[in-house]
Amino acid sequence: MKDNHKISMTNKEGRFKTTVWIVSGPSCCGKSTFIEKIPFEKVGFPSADLPVFFPAQLLRGESIEKYQDVILHYNILRPYRIYSEARSKSGNGYYKCIKMLSTFWRKSKVQSYTWEELKPNWDYQKDSLFLYLNKLGVHLKAVVLVANKQLIKQRMQKRKLVEKSWALDKELSYPRSYWLNVLEHVNLLAVYNFWINFLRSNRIEYQLYNSDTIDYPQLNSFDDIPNILYGEKNAV
């Protein structure tokens, strides 16, 4: 049986608004390639050309309400940045401009937190993006991509730029050192566990896919994730 969970979300008028398809996974797990290459009918997307948004775009005020369906490109390592901002008290202006974003990455890439410190603070409910989406009353669905951790590292080491639309239509170098540092200090299996629990607790329907290869085989359940991440079972 597929590990999907149904949602029934309506706005305050009792009608569905926009459906937001959250394509999720850690940085460099293949989200952009998945959006570009996956046959839309395999996932259930209503068409192959849905508009794609990034959290920065929504939090700066770009409207999605004129669309029936959109894709949200979501990095499940975001709580690390949120915790770092809280520690440095720099969170208020994070999305105001790309210059500040670049400054944050340069300063944060040398900051390291142990998983013991991060774990009790790893909370997607604290992400202002979901507060915003909840306020809109949109219908949420999710796709969760899982890739081998070593493969993710290799992709990070080769990557040069972030997506232009993510960078608010400006060319921005991919902060390789920052994300490699994050990946080194988190328990990636536990991160997936937190994310899946967040989806379940909010009754968000989700699908799991292996993004090691471009044929994207669908996974049956969370139990399939450890073997893909590490090649063996690991305790959370």
VOBA-1610 file (N, C-alpha, C; in pm, whole numbers, padded with zeros to 5 digits, always signed):
BEGIN
Met+00083-00119+00000Met+00000+00000+00000Met+00088+00125+00000Lys+00058+00221-00087Lys+00136+00342-00096Lys+00119+00426+00030Asp+00230+00494+00070Asp+00229+00575+00191Asp+00180+00715+00158Asn+00051+00726+00121Asn-00010+00854+00090Asn-00110+00890+00199His-00125+01017+00225His-00215+01061+00330His-00304+01171+00276Lys-00432+01159+00293Lys-00531+01247+00232Lys-00551+01374+00314Ile-00584+01479+00245Ile-00611+01606+00309Ile-00747+01658+00265Ser-00812+01728+00352Ser-00935+01798+00316Ser-00922+01939+00370Met-00871+02029+00286Met-00843+02165+00330Met-00925+02264+00248Thr-01001+02347+00315Thr-01078+02450+00247Thr-01047+02584+00310Asn-01080+02691+00239Asn-01060+02823+00296Asn-01177+02859+00386Lys-01175+02981+00437Lys-01278+03019+00535Lys-01417+03024+00473Glu-01424+03036+00338Glu-01555+03033+00272Glu-01600+02891+00241Gly-01514+02791+00274Gly-01549+02653+00249Gly-01520+02606+00107Arg-01443+02686+00031Arg-01409+02649-00106Arg-01259+02630-00117Phe-01219+02540-00207Phe-01077+02526-00233Phe-01025+02649-00306Lys-00906+02691-00268Lys-00835+02791-00346Lys-00730+02718-00430Thr-00617+02782-00445Thr-00508+02723-00523Thr-00460+02592-00461Thr-00429+02493-00546Thr-00361+02373-00500Thr-00211+02394-00517Val-00138+02380-00407Val+00007+02397-00406Val+00071+02259-00396Trp+00144+02220-00500Trp+00216+02094-00502Trp+00357+02120-00450Ile+00386+02076-00329Ile+00518+02099-00268Ile+00614+01989-00316Val+00707+02025-00403Val+00812+01931-00444Val+00929+01952-00349Ser+00954+01853-00264Ser+01041+01872-00148Ser+01156+01772-00143Gly+01258+01813-00070Gly+01377+01732-00049Gly+01490+01826-00013Pro+01605+01772+00029Pro+01719+01859+00061Pro+01777+01924-00064Ser+01858+02025-00045Ser+01926+02088-00157Ser+02001+01983-00239Cys+01991+01994-00371Cys+02062+01907-00466Cys+02011+01763-00467Cys+01888+01740-00422Cys+01832+01606-00433Cys+01764+01586-00569Gly+01754+01692-00648Gly+01698+01678-00783Gly+01559+01736-00802Lys+01521+01834-00721Lys+01385+01889-00729Lys+01358+01956-00864Ser+01451+02041-00907Ser+01430+02114-01033Ser+01425+02019-01152Thr+01513+01920-01152Thr+01513+01822-01261Thr+01385+01740-01261Phe+01340+01703-01142Phe+01214+01629-01129Phe+01099+01710-01189Ile+01091+01836-01154Ile+00983+01922-01205Ile+00988+01931-01357Glu+01109+01938-01410Glu+01126+01952-01555Glu+01102+01822-01630Lys+01143+01708-01573Lys+01147+01582-01648Lys+01032+01486-01620Ile+00972+01491-01501Ile+00874+01389-01463Ile+00749+01399-01551Pro+00697+01288-01602Pro+00568+01292-01671Pro+00461+01340-01573Phe+00392+01448-01606Phe+00302+01511-01510Phe+00191+01417-01464Glu+00149+01326-01554Glu+00040+01236-01515Glu+00087+01131-01414Lys+00217+01104-01407Lys+00269+01007-01310Lys+00248+01057-01167Val+00266+01185-01147Val+00252+01245-01015Val+00109+01285-00986Gly+00038+01324-01092Gly-00097+01374-01074Gly-00110+01523-01099Phe+00002+01587-01145Phe-00007+01727-01183Phe-00111+01741-01294Pro-00195+01844-01290Pro-00297+01859-01393Pro-00242+01894-01531Ser-00119+01945-01538Ser-00057+01976-01666Ser+00094+01975-01651Ala+00165+01984-01764Ala+00311+01978-01762Ala+00376+02114-01746Asp+00298+02221-01745Asp+00357+02354-01743Asp+00305+02439-01627Leu+00297+02379-01510Leu+00253+02454-01393Leu+00358+02559-01355Pro+00315+02676-01310Pro+00412+02776-01262Pro+00483+02726-01137Val+00613+02754-01129Val+00695+02709-01017Val+00734+02829-00932Phe+00715+02816-00802Phe+00750+02922-00708Phe+00847+02869-00604Phe+00925+02963-00549Phe+01017+02934-00440Phe+00971+03011-00316Pro+01006+02966-00196Pro+00961+03036-00076Pro+00990+03185-00077Ala+01109+03224-00126Ala+01144+03366-00126Ala+01046+03449-00208Gln+00996+03391-00317Gln+00900+03464-00400Gln+00768+03486-00327Leu+00720+03384-00259Leu+00593+03396-00188Leu+00606+03492-00070Leu+00717+03483+00001Leu+00734+03566+00119Leu+00765+03711+00086Arg+00798+03738-00039Arg+00813+03878-00079Arg+00683+03933-00138Gly+00579+03848-00142Gly+00448+03898-00178Gly+00395+03860-00315Glu+00467+03773-00388Glu+00415+03731-00518Glu+00289+03647-00499Ser+00186+03677-00579Ser+00057+03611-00561Ser+00050+03480-00637Ile-00007+03380-00572Ile-00034+03252-00639Ile-00183+03227-00655Glu-00264+03319-00601Glu-00407+03295-00593Glu-00479+03301-00728Lys-00411+03356-00830Lys-00473+03360-00962Lys-00459+03227-01036Tyr-00380+03135-00981Tyr-00358+03005-01042Tyr-00441+02898-00973Gln-00484+02800-01050Gln-00555+02687-00991Gln-00457+02590-00927Asp-00341+02571-00992Asp-00238+02481-00941Asp-00101+02546-00961Val-00014+02532-00860Val+00125+02578-00871Val+00215+02474-00806Ile+00343+02480-00840Ile+00445+02396-00776Ile+00528+02484-00683Leu+00552+02434-00562Leu+00638+02502-00466Leu+00765+02419-00449His+00878+02480-00479His+01010+02416-00470His+01060+02435-00327Tyr+01066+02326-00248Tyr+01091+02341-00104Tyr+01210+02257-00057Asn+01307+02324+00004Asn+01425+02260+00061Asn+01395+02221+00205Ile+01395+02092+00236Ile+01359+02047+00371Ile+01470+02071+00474Leu+01584+02130+00430Leu+01688+02170+00524Leu+01669+02314+00572Arg+01561+02378+00533Arg+01535+02517+00573Arg+01537+02540+00725Pro+01491+02446+00808Pro+01496+02472+00953Pro+01636+02501+01006Tyr+01740+02452+00938Tyr+01876+02485+00980Tyr+01899+02635+00968Arg+01857+02692+00855Arg+01871+02836+00833Arg+01786+02914+00932Ile+01664+02866+00957Ile+01575+02933+01051Ile+01636+02936+01191Tyr+01695+02823+01233Tyr+01759+02817+01364Tyr+01882+02908+01368Ser+01960+02909+01259Ser+02078+02995+01254Ser+02039+03141+01265Glu+01932+03179+01196Glu+01884+03317+01202Glu+01841+03353+01344Ala+01769+03261+01409Ala+01723+03287+01544Ala+01842+03307+01639Arg+01946+03227+01619Arg+02064+03239+01703Arg+02138+03371+01679Ser+02142+03414+01553Ser+02215+03537+01519Ser+02126+03660+01519Lys+01994+03637+01545Lys+01895+03746+01548Lys+01895+03825+01418Ser+01910+03752+01305Ser+01914+03819+01175Ser+01795+03785+01088Gly+01694+03722+01145Gly+01586+03670+01062Gly+01492+03772+01004Asn+01477+03889+01066Asn+01374+03982+01022Asn+01391+04030+00878Gly+01515+04044+00832Gly+01534+04100+00699Gly+01580+04002+00594Tyr+01568+03874+00623Tyr+01629+03773+00536Tyr+01582+03780+00393Tyr+01454+03804+00371Tyr+01401+03803+00236Tyr+01391+03942+00174Lys+01448+04043+00238Lys+01431+04177+00184Lys+01515+04202+00060Cys+01630+04139+00052Cys+01711+04156-00069Cys+01815+04046-00077Ile+01860+04019-00200Ile+01957+03913-00224Ile+02092+03946-00162Lys+02129+04072-00154Lys+02256+04108-00093Lys+02263+04060+00050Met+02154+04077+00125Met+02151+04031+00263Met+02156+03879+00269Leu+02090+03813+00173Leu+02091+03668+00168Leu+02233+03617+00148Ser+02306+03678+00053Ser+02444+03637+00027Ser+02532+03659+00149Thr+02510+03771+00218Thr+02586+03800+00340Thr+02560+03695+00446Phe+02432+03654+00460Phe+02397+03552+00559Phe+02471+03422+00530Trp+02472+03380+00403Trp+02540+03256+00368Trp+02689+03263+00396Arg+02752+03377+00363Arg+02895+03389+00386Arg+02928+03379+00534Lys+02843+03438+00617Lys+02867+03434+00761Lys+02830+03299+00821Ser+02724+03237+00765Ser+02670+03116+00828Ser+02744+02989+00789Lys+02819+02993+00678Lys+02877+02868+00631Lys+02982+02812+00728Val+03037+02899+00816Val+03134+02850+00913Val+03069+02815+01046Gln+02941+02845+01059Gln+02869+02813+01182Gln+02824+02668+01177Ser+02851+02596+01283Ser+02814+02456+01290Ser+02738+02429+01419Tyr+02630+02354+01407Tyr+02552+02314+01523Tyr+02543+02162+01523Thr+02555+02104+01639Thr+02544+01959+01648Thr+02398+01919+01627Trp+02376+01795+01588Trp+02240+01749+01571Trp+02165+01748+01704Glu+02237+01723+01813Glu+02174+01726+01945Glu+02117+01865+01974Glu+02184+01968+01925Glu+02134+02105+01943Glu+02022+02136+01845Leu+02035+02087+01724Leu+01938+02117+01619Leu+01806+02042+01637Lys+01816+01916+01680Lys+01699+01828+01680Lys+01578+01886+01754Pro+01590+01938+01876Pro+01470+01991+01944Pro+01417+02119+01883Asn+01494+02179+01791Asn+01452+02304+01728Asn+01414+02285+01581Trp+01411+02160+01537Trp+01382+02132+01395Trp+01230+02126+01379Asp+01170+02239+01346Asp+01025+02251+01349Asp+00976+02327+01226Tyr+00910+02256+01135Tyr+00858+02320+01014Tyr+00743+02416+01044Gln+00680+02400+01158Gln+00574+02493+01196Gln+00629+02634+01218Lys+00758+02645+01244Lys+00819+02776+01266Lys+00856+02845+01135Asp+00844+02775+01025Asp+00874+02835+00896Asp+00762+02931+00858Ser+00795+03059+00843Ser+00693+03160+00811Ser+00622+03131+00679Leu+00684+03051+00593Leu+00619+03013+00468Leu+00488+02940+00494Phe+00489+02847+00589Phe+00367+02769+00614Phe+00262+02850+00689Leu+00307+02946+00768Leu+00211+03038+00828Leu+00140+03118+00719Tyr+00215+03158+00619Tyr+00160+03234+00507Tyr+00064+03148+00425Leu+00104+03026+00394Leu+00018+02937+00315Leu-00110+02902+00391Asn-00097+02883+00521Asn-00215+02855+00602Asn-00312+02973+00601Lys-00256+03092+00604Lys-00340+03213+00599Lys-00415+03221+00466Leu-00349+03180+00358Leu-00415+03181+00227Leu-00525+03075+00217Gly-00514+02969+00296Gly-00612+02862+00292Gly-00602+02777+00167Val-00480+02759+00117Val-00460+02680-00004Val-00470+02530+00026His-00486+02453-00080His-00489+02307-00071His-00347+02258-00096Leu-00289+02188+00000Leu-00150+02143-00010Leu-00140+01995-00043Lys-00051+01964-00136Lys-00011+01826-00164Lys+00141+01825-00170Ala+00203+01710-00150Ala+00349+01707-00146Ala+00407+01589-00222Val+00521+01615-00282Val+00607+01512-00340Val+00737+01517-00262Val+00782+01404-00211Val+00904+01398-00131Val+01008+01318-00211Leu+01120+01384-00244Leu+01226+01319-00319Leu+01337+01272-00226Val+01384+01151-00249Val+01488+01091-00164Val+01604+01050-00253Ala+01724+01094-00219Ala+01844+01057-00294Ala+01953+01013-00198Asn+02048+00936-00248Asn+02160+00890-00168Asn+02242+01010-00118Lys+02281+01006+00008Lys+02350+01120+00067Lys+02481+01152-00004Gln+02557+01050-00041Gln+02682+01074-00111Gln+02658+01135-00249Leu+02551+01094-00315Leu+02516+01153-00444Leu+02478+01300-00429Ile+02405+01332-00321Ile+02370+01472-00293Ile+02497+01554-00275Lys+02594+01502-00200Lys+02720+01572-00180Lys+02791+01597-00313Gln+02793+01496-00400Gln+02858+01511-00530Gln+02790+01619-00613Arg+02657+01622-00609Arg+02584+01724-00683Arg+02614+01863-00627Met+02621+01875-00494Met+02654+02004-00432Met+02793+02051-00476Gln+02888+01961-00479Gln+03025+01998-00514Gln+03038+02045-00659Lys+02950+01997-00746Lys+02955+02034-00888Lys+02869+02155-00922Arg+02774+02187-00837Arg+02677+02290-00869Arg+02739+02430-00864Lys+02698+02517-00957Lys+02754+02651-00966Lys+02655+02762-00931Leu+02528+02748-00969Leu+02431+02855-00952Leu+02303+02805-00886Val+02231+02895-00822Val+02096+02864-00776Val+02000+02900-00888Glu+01878+02847-00879Glu+01779+02876-00982Glu+01751+03025-00987Lys+01740+03079-01109Lys+01725+03223-01126Lys+01598+03275-01060Ser+01489+03202-01075Ser+01364+03249-01015Ser+01370+03246-00864Trp+01447+03149-00808Trp+01466+03146-00663Trp+01540+03271-00618Ala+01641+03311-00696Ala+01724+03425-00660Ala+01661+03558-00700Leu+01528+03559-00711Leu+01454+03680-00743Leu+01502+03740-00875Asp+01519+03650-00977Asp+01556+03689-01112Asp+01696+03747-01123Lys+01785+03709-01030Lys+01924+03751-01037Lys+02013+03627-01034Glu+02126+03637-01098Glu+02220+03526-01098Glu+02296+03525-00966Leu+02294+03413-00898Leu+02355+03402-00766Leu+02430+03270-00757Ser+02554+03276-00712Ser+02634+03155-00699Ser+02574+03062-00595Tyr+02580+02933-00623Tyr+02531+02835-00527Tyr+02625+02832-00407Pro+02571+02845-00285Pro+02654+02848-00164Pro+02698+02707-00123Arg+02789+02653-00201Arg+02830+02513-00187Arg+02880+02480-00047Ser+02970+02564+00004Ser+03028+02537+00137Ser+02922+02537+00246Tyr+02828+02629+00233Tyr+02722+02639+00333Tyr+02640+02511+00340Trp+02591+02464+00224Trp+02504+02347+00225Trp+02579+02217+00254Leu+02705+02210+00211Leu+02785+02093+00248Leu+02803+02087+00399Asn+02822+02202+00462Asn+02834+02209+00607Asn+02704+02165+00674Val+02592+02213+00622Val+02463+02173+00678Val+02445+02022+00669Leu+02473+01968+00550Leu+02455+01825+00528Leu+02541+01743+00623Glu+02658+01796+00654Glu+02751+01725+00742Glu+02702+01720+00886His+02622+01817+00927His+02585+01830+01068His+02442+01788+01101Val+02365+01749+01001Val+02229+01702+01030Val+02221+01551+01015Asn+02125+01493+01082Asn+02090+01353+01062Asn+01983+01353+00954Leu+02023+01318+00832Leu+01934+01334+00718Leu+01811+01244+00727Leu+01828+01126+00782Leu+01712+01038+00799Leu+01613+01099+00898Ala+01666+01158+01005Ala+01578+01223+01102Ala+01509+01344+01041Val+01579+01417+00953Val+01518+01530+00883Val+01397+01483+00803Tyr+01414+01375+00728Tyr+01301+01320+00653Tyr+01188+01279+00747Asn+01225+01223+00860Asn+01123+01181+00956Asn+01044+01301+01007Phe+01113+01410+01039Phe+01046+01533+01083Phe+00953+01585+00973Trp+01001+01583+00849Trp+00922+01637+00738Trp+00797+01552+00713Ile+00812+01421+00711Ile+00697+01332+00690Ile+00597+01348+00804Asn+00646+01359+00926Asn+00555+01378+01039Asn+00482+01511+01030Phe+00550+01614+00980Phe+00484+01743+00959Phe+00371+01729+00857Leu+00398+01659+00747Leu+00295+01638+00645Leu+00178+01560+00702Arg+00208+01455+00774Arg+00101+01372+00832Arg+00018+01450+00933Ser+00085+01525+01020Ser+00012+01597+01125Ser-00077+01706+01067Asn-00042+01754+00949Asn-00125+01855+00882Asn-00215+01794+00773Arg-00222+01661+00772Arg-00307+01588+00679Arg-00282+01628+00533Ile-00153+01639+00500Ile-00113+01673+00364Ile-00080+01544+00289Glu-00151+01520+00183Glu-00127+01403+00100Glu+00014+01411+00040Tyr+00088+01300+00045Tyr+00223+01303-00012Tyr+00256+01174-00085Gln+00354+01186-00174Gln+00408+01073-00249Gln+00560+01074-00233Leu+00620+00956-00228Leu+00764+00942-00212Leu+00825+00888-00342Tyr+00938+00951-00384Tyr+01006+00906-00505Tyr+01157+00900-00481Asn+01220+00801-00543Asn+01365+00789-00544Asn+01419+00878-00656Ser+01499+00980-00619Ser+01551+01072-00720Ser+01698+01047-00752Asp+01748+00925-00725Asp+01884+00890-00764Asp+01896+00882-00916Thr+01787+00843-00982Thr+01786+00828-01127Thr+01665+00901-01184Ile+01671+00931-01315Ile+01566+01013-01374Ile+01439+00935-01408Asp+01436+00805-01377Asp+01309+00734-01395Asp+01221+00746-01269Tyr+01277+00795-01159Tyr+01203+00828-01038Tyr+01104+00718-00994Pro+01155+00601-00954Pro+01063+00499-00903Pro+00994+00546-00776Gln+00864+00517-00766Gln+00789+00558-00647Gln+00817+00461-00533Leu+00826+00514-00413Leu+00851+00434-00295Leu+00721+00399-00227Asn+00720+00286-00159Asn+00599+00240-00092Asn+00576+00308+00042Ser+00683+00335+00117Ser+00666+00390+00252Ser+00796+00451+00301Phe+00789+00511+00419Phe+00908+00569+00482Phe+01016+00464+00504Asp+00977+00341+00522Asp+01074+00234+00548Asp+01172+00215+00432Asp+01138+00266+00313Asp+01228+00256+00198Asp+01338+00362+00201Ile+01323+00465+00283Ile+01414+00579+00277Ile+01555+00548+00326Pro+01576+00479+00441Pro+01713+00458+00490Pro+01805+00390+00389Asn+01754+00291+00319Asn+01837+00220+00224Asn+01882+00309+00109Ile+01796+00402+00069Ile+01832+00495-00038Ile+01934+00597+00012Leu+01913+00650+00132Leu+02004+00751+00186Leu+02143+00696+00211Tyr+02151+00577+00271Tyr+02279+00527+00319Tyr+02316+00389+00265Gly+02222+00324+00203Gly+02249+00189+00156Gly+02226+00084+00260Glu+02176+00127+00379Glu+02149+00033+00486Glu+02050+00098+00583Lys+01992+00020+00673Lys+01901+00073+00774Lys+01978+00151+00880Asn+01925+00268+00914Asn+01988+00350+01017Asn+01882+00399+01114Ala+01917+00407+01240Ala+01822+00453+01340Ala+01809+00605+01335Val+01689+00656+01357Val+01667+00801+01360Val+01714+00854+01494
//
